[in-house]
């Protein structure tokens, strides 16, 4: 699951496939999401440029 999260699969989908709630997923795998701010900022910037 950590591989899925770090590769960008949405947490809701990872949780669903793992049979967990999103809250459990975040509690257990939060460390895998560290450093995601740079990726998130880039995605947001790209979406804004595309008018989404």
C-alpha positions in Angstrom: 0.0 0.0 0.0 2.9 2.4 0.7 4.0 1.9 -2.9 0.5 2.8 -4.2 0.4 5.9 -2.1 3.8 7.1 -3.0 3.1 6.5 -6.7 0.1 8.8 -6.5 -2.9 6.5 -6.2 -5.7 8.3 -4.4 -5.9 7.4 -0.7 -9.6 6.6 -1.0 -8.8 4.0 -3.7 -6.0 2.5 -1.7 -8.2 2.3 1.4 -11.0 0.7 -0.5 -8.7 -2.0 -2.0 -7.1 -2.7 1.4 -10.4 -2.9 3.2 -9.6 0.0 5.5 -11.1 3.3 6.2 -9.3 6.4 4.9 -8.7 7.3 8.6 -7.0 4.0 9.3 -5.0 4.3 6.1 -3.7 7.8 7.1 -2.9 6.8 10.6 -0.9 3.7 9.5 0.7 5.0 6.3 1.0 8.8 7.0 4.8 8.5 6.8 4.5 7.5 3.1 2.8 10.7 2.3 5.6 12.9 3.7 7.1 15.1 1.0 4.0 15.1 -1.1 3.6 18.9 -0.9 5.9 19.5 -3.8 4.0 17.1 -6.0 0.7 18.5 -4.8 1.8 22.0 -5.5 2.9 21.1 -9.0 -0.4 19.4 -9.8 -2.4 22.4 -8.5 -0.3 24.8 -10.5 -0.8 22.7 -13.6 -4.5 22.5 -13.1 -4.7 26.2 -12.7 -2.8 26.8 -15.9 -5.1 24.4 -17.7 -8.2 26.2 -16.3 -9.5 23.2 -14.4 
